[in-house]
Amino acid sequence: MSAMLSPRINLALVNGMRSLGGAELWHLDVGQGLKERGHRVLVIGQPDSELLRLCAESGLETAGVPIRCDGAPWTQMRLLRLLRRHGTTAVLCNRLKDLKAAGVAARLAGIEVVLKSRESDHPLRPRPYYRWYYDRVASGVLVNSRATLRTTLDSAPWLRPERVHLLSKGIDGERFRVLPEPPGRPVVGFVGSLDERKGVPLLMAAWTKVLEACAEEPPLLRLAGEGPLRPAVAAWRAGLRDPGCVELAGWVRDMPAFHGALTLLAAPSRYEGFGLAVAEAGACGRPVVATRVSSLPEVVHDGVTGLLVPPGDPAALATAILRLLGDPGLRQRLGAAAAARIRTEFDRAAMLSRLEELLRPAPRRRETT
């Protein structure tokens, strides 16, 4: 629904992460999308964070507030004043620390809509205070996949299902368009933090097997992202017989161009939340080889839009990559199906409309006598 036909939302997006990941990029995209629809968006984050820098560059209102200590009253009071000046009507928090600070401040300010997003398919910890923050401070919980929904409810039986809302990520079809496969040397891409969760050790082991199977010029592995395993990846790369077949691209800003230059994408995660890069690659017509974990089977249909392999199996991952590299027809069929499915099931406009609904207070029921 257009914001011209409904009350304007004054949203505060609160994200205390310094590093840039899928949740931060989603907050940036959501902020831009809601602003385009006529809503007012304030992004609150760490003063020196990449998220605030990108939001400021895009024209969004920003405020740097250090959110460090859990539930620090001085932080809550600072946020309370900020939310009141902004005229905030809804708050969306990323981390639990953000909910402890901005969620409490929002409740003190009388704000009804306080949403906590869960970005990873990981169980809630069995901590007594979790129930208070999720059940009393937050008015609702956003989850980005059916897998995350199941894990959240299974790990928190006290959390009422009607308060947990599925909101899959939306992909902008104007930015992520189908592009023809580039000629020349095949390129296998990876996007994400260089860490254990994203399956980087599995990818290194699998790529070693891919190189062993390629007698001629090997394909290129291009990794977009930073993380704690970068030194280990660099050392592994230096030990290959052809170090040039692995590129460490670092943080990449132009993701449509990155995906457009690929032959296929590898997503060997140990667990996921949604798999934003997987959906973006699919929107660009690129088939994906992913592990059969968490939400990835929701985004990649095995044998239809990509290939799924067992988690923790480098031989299976290498075999699937080699299969796609050796079959251009299969790549084309899977890529075309992926693009069509992403457009249909993960549309950005539909996601923004659903988020607008969730950011407005629920209609009050009239008392009957």
C-alpha positions in Angstrom: 0.0 0.0 0.0 1.4 3.4 -0.9 2.4 5.6 2.0 0.3 8.4 0.4 -2.9 6.5 1.3 -1.9 5.6 4.9 -0.2 7.3 7.9 3.5 7.9 7.7 5.7 5.6 9.7 8.5 7.2 11.7 10.9 4.3 11.9 14.1 4.0 14.0 16.3 1.2 12.7 18.7 0.2 15.5 21.8 -1.8 14.6 24.8 -1.8 16.9 27.1 -3.8 14.6 30.4 -2.2 13.5 31.0 -4.7 10.7 28.9 -5.0 7.6 26.9 -8.2 6.9 23.6 -9.3 5.5 21.5 -7.8 8.3 23.2 -4.4 7.9 22.8 -4.4 4.1 19.1 -5.3 4.6 18.7 -2.4 7.0 20.2 -0.1 4.5 17.9 -1.4 1.7 14.8 -1.2 4.0 15.7 2.3 5.0 16.0 3.4 1.4 12.9 1.6 0.3 10.7 3.0 3.1 12.0 6.5 2.6 11.1 6.2 -1.1 7.6 5.4 0.0 7.3 8.6 2.0 8.2 7.3 5.4 10.8 8.9 7.8 13.7 6.6 8.7 16.4 7.2 11.3 19.2 4.7 11.5 20.9 4.4 14.9 24.2 2.6 15.2 27.8 2.7 16.4 29.3 6.0 15.5 32.1 4.5 13.5 30.2 1.7 11.8 30.1 1.0 8.0 26.3 0.9 8.2 26.0 4.5 9.4 28.5 5.7 6.8 26.6 4.0 3.9 23.2 5.2 5.2 24.5 8.8 5.5 25.8 8.5 1.9 22.4 7.4 0.7 20.7 10.4 2.3 19.1 8.6 5.3 19.0 10.3 8.7 21.6 8.7 11.1 22.6 8.9 14.7 25.7 7.5 16.3 25.0 6.0 19.7 27.4 3.6 21.3 25.4 0.5 22.4 27.9 -1.5 24.4 26.7 -2.5 27.9 23.6 -4.5 28.2 20.7 -2.4 29.2 22.8 0.6 30.4 20.4 3.2 31.8 22.5 6.1 30.4 22.2 4.6 26.9 18.5 4.0 27.3 17.9 7.7 28.4 19.9 9.0 25.5 17.9 6.8 23.1 14.7 7.9 24.8 15.4 11.5 24.1 16.4 10.7 20.5 13.3 8.7 19.8 11.1 11.4 21.1 12.8 14.1 19.0 12.4 12.0 16.0 8.7 11.4 16.6 9.3 7.7 16.3 6.3 5.4 15.9 8.1 2.1 15.4 11.5 0.6 16.3 13.2 -2.3 14.6 16.2 -3.8 16.6 18.9 -6.1 15.2 20.8 -7.5 18.2 19.6 -8.4 21.6 21.8 -5.6 22.9 19.9 -3.2 20.7 16.6 -4.4 22.1 17.8 -4.1 25.6 18.7 -0.5 24.9 16.4 0.9 22.3 13.5 -1.4 23.0 13.3 -0.4 26.6 13.7 3.3 25.6 10.9 2.9 23.1 8.6 1.4 25.7 9.3 4.2 28.1 8.4 6.6 25.2 5.1 4.9 24.8 6.0 3.4 21.4 3.7 0.4 20.6 5.6 -1.3 17.8 9.0 -2.7 18.9 10.2 -5.4 16.6 13.3 -7.7 17.1 14.7 -9.3 14.0 16.4 -12.7 14.0 18.9 -12.9 11.2 20.3 -16.4 11.8 18.9 -19.9 12.1 20.3 -20.4 15.5 18.4 -21.4 18.7 17.6 -18.8 21.4 19.7 -19.4 24.4 18.0 -20.8 27.5 18.4 -17.6 29.5 15.5 -16.5 31.8 15.8 -12.8 30.9 15.3 -13.7 27.2 11.6 -14.3 27.9 11.2 -10.8 29.3 12.9 -9.0 26.4 11.2 -11.1 23.7 7.8 -11.3 25.3 7.5 -8.0 27.2 9.8 -5.5 25.5 9.4 -6.6 21.9 5.9 -6.4 20.5 6.9 -8.9 17.8 9.8 -10.9 16.3 10.8 -10.9 12.6 12.3 -14.1 11.1 13.7 -14.3 7.6 13.0 -17.9 6.7 10.8 -20.9 7.7 14.0 -22.5 9.0 14.6 -19.6 11.4 10.9 -19.6 12.3 11.1 -23.3 13.3 14.3 -22.9 15.3 13.1 -19.9 17.1 9.8 -21.5 18.2 11.4 -24.8 19.1 14.0 -23.2 21.3 11.5 -20.8 22.9 8.3 -22.7 23.7 7.1 -19.7 25.7 7.1 -17.5 22.7 3.6 -17.2 21.2 3.6 -18.2 17.5 1.3 -15.3 16.6 4.0 -12.9 17.7 6.6 -14.3 15.3 6.3 -13.0 11.8 8.0 -14.5 8.7 9.4 -11.8 6.5 11.7 -13.1 3.8 14.2 -10.8 2.2 13.2 -9.1 -1.0 15.5 -8.7 -4.0 15.3 -5.5 -6.2 14.8 -6.7 -9.7 15.9 -3.3 -11.1 19.3 -3.7 -9.6 19.8 -7.5 -9.8 19.0 -8.3 -13.5 19.7 -11.4 -15.6 23.0 -10.9 -17.4 24.6 -13.2 -20.1 27.3 -15.4 -18.8 30.7 -13.7 -19.4 33.0 -15.4 -21.9 36.5 -16.7 -21.0 37.8 -18.3 -17.9 35.0 -19.6 -15.6 34.6 -17.8 -12.3 33.1 -19.4 -9.2 32.0 -16.8 -6.6 31.7 -16.7 -2.9 30.0 -13.9 -0.9 30.1 -13.6 2.9 32.1 -13.3 6.0 35.3 -15.3 5.8 34.5 -17.5 8.8 33.5 -21.0 9.9 29.8 -20.3 9.8 29.9 -19.5 6.1 31.8 -22.7 5.4 35.1 -21.2 4.2 37.2 -24.2 5.4 34.9 -26.5 3.4 35.2 -24.3 0.3 39.0 -24.3 0.5 39.0 -28.1 0.8 36.6 -28.4 -2.1 38.5 -26.0 -4.3 41.7 -28.0 -3.8 39.8 -31.0 -5.2 38.5 -28.9 -8.1 42.0 -27.9 -9.0 43.2 -31.5 -8.9 40.5 -32.4 -11.4 41.4 -29.6 -13.9 44.3 -30.7 -16.1 44.2 -27.5 -18.1 43.8 -23.9 -17.0 41.8 -24.0 -13.8 38.7 -21.9 -13.1 38.9 -18.8 -10.9 37.6 -18.7 -7.3 36.6 -15.1 -6.4 35.8 -14.4 -2.7 33.9 -11.3 -1.7 34.1 -10.5 2.0 36.3 -10.0 5.0 36.5 -11.9 8.2 38.7 -13.7 10.8 39.8 -16.5 8.4 41.3 -14.1 5.8 44.9 -14.8 7.0 44.2 -18.6 6.8 42.7 -18.2 3.3 45.7 -16.1 2.2 48.1 -18.8 3.5 46.2 -21.6 1.7 46.1 -19.6 -1.5 49.9 -19.0 -1.4 50.4 -22.7 -1.1 48.5 -23.6 -4.3 50.4 -24.5 -7.4 48.6 -21.6 -9.1 47.8 -18.9 -6.5 46.3 -16.7 -9.2 43.3 -19.0 -9.4 42.0 -17.6 -6.1 41.1 -13.9 -5.8 40.4 -12.2 -2.4 38.2 -9.3 -3.5 37.5 -8.0 0.0 34.3 -6.1 0.6 32.5 -5.5 -2.6 30.0 -2.7 -2.9 28.6 -3.3 -6.4 27.1 -6.7 -5.9 25.1 -6.8 -9.2 28.3 -6.4 -11.1 30.0 -9.0 -8.9 27.3 -11.6 -9.6 27.1 -10.7 -13.3 30.8 -11.5 -13.7 30.3 -15.1 -12.2 29.7 -18.4 -13.8 28.1 -19.7 -10.6 28.0 -19.1 -6.9 29.1 -21.4 -4.1 27.4 -21.1 -0.7 28.8 -23.8 1.6 27.4 -22.4 4.9 27.1 -24.5 8.1 23.9 -22.6 8.9 22.2 -19.5 7.5 19.5 -17.0 8.2 18.2 -16.3 4.8 21.0 -16.4 2.3 20.8 -13.0 0.7 23.8 -13.5 -1.6 22.2 -16.7 -2.9 19.0 -15.0 -3.8 20.9 -12.1 -5.4 22.9 -14.5 -7.5 19.8 -16.3 -8.6 18.1 -13.0 -9.6 21.1 -12.4 -11.9 20.5 -15.8 -13.5 23.4 -17.5 -11.8 23.0 -21.1 -10.6 24.1 -21.8 -7.0 25.8 -24.7 -5.4 24.7 -24.6 -1.7 24.7 -26.8 1.4 21.4 -28.4 2.4 21.2 -26.5 5.7 18.8 -23.9 7.3 17.1 -21.7 4.8 19.2 -22.5 1.8 16.7 -25.2 0.4 14.0 -22.5 0.6 16.0 -20.3 -1.8 17.7 -23.0 -3.9 15.5 -25.8 -5.3 17.8 -28.8 -5.9 18.1 -29.7 -9.5 15.7 -26.8 -10.5 17.4 -23.5 -9.6 20.7 -24.9 -8.4 22.4 -27.8 -6.7 22.3 -28.8 -3.0 25.0 -30.8 -1.3 25.4 -32.3 2.2 27.0 -30.0 4.7 30.6 -30.7 5.7 31.3 -32.8 2.5 34.1 -31.1 0.4 34.0 -33.9 -2.2 30.3 -33.4 -2.8 30.8 -29.7 -3.1 33.6 -30.1 -5.5 31.7 -32.6 -7.6 28.7 -30.2 -7.9 30.9 -27.3 -8.9 32.6 -29.4 -11.5 29.3 -30.6 -12.8 28.1 -27.1 -13.5 31.4 -25.9 -14.9 31.2 -28.8 -17.4 27.6 -28.3 -18.5 26.8 -24.9 -20.0 23.2 -26.0 -20.9 22.5 -27.1 -17.3 23.9 -23.8 -16.0 21.6 -21.9 -18.3 18.5 -23.8 -17.4 19.1 -23.6 -13.6 20.0 -19.9 -13.9 16.9 -19.0 -15.8 14.7 -20.9 -13.4 16.4 -19.2 -10.4 15.8 -15.7 -11.8 12.1 -16.5 -12.5 11.6 -17.9 -9.0 13.4 -15.0 -7.2 11.2 -12.5 -9.1 8.1 -14.4 -8.0 8.8 -15.4 -4.4 11.2 -12.8 -3.1 10.0 -9.5 -4.5 11.3 -6.4 -2.8 8.1 -4.4 -3.2 6.0 -7.2 -1.6 8.5 -7.4 1.2 8.3 -3.6 1.9 4.5 -3.7 1.8 4.4 -6.5 4.4 7.0 -4.6 6.5 4.8 -1.5 6.4 1.9 -3.6 7.8 4.1 -4.9 10.6 5.4 -1.5 11.5 1.9 -0.1 12.2 0.1 -0.7 15.5 -2.5 -3.4 15.4 -6.0 -2.1 15.2 -7.6 -1.8 18.6 -10.7 -3.9 19.2 -13.8 -2.0 20.2 -15.2 -2.9 23.6 -18.7 -4.4 23.4 -21.3 -4.2 26.2 
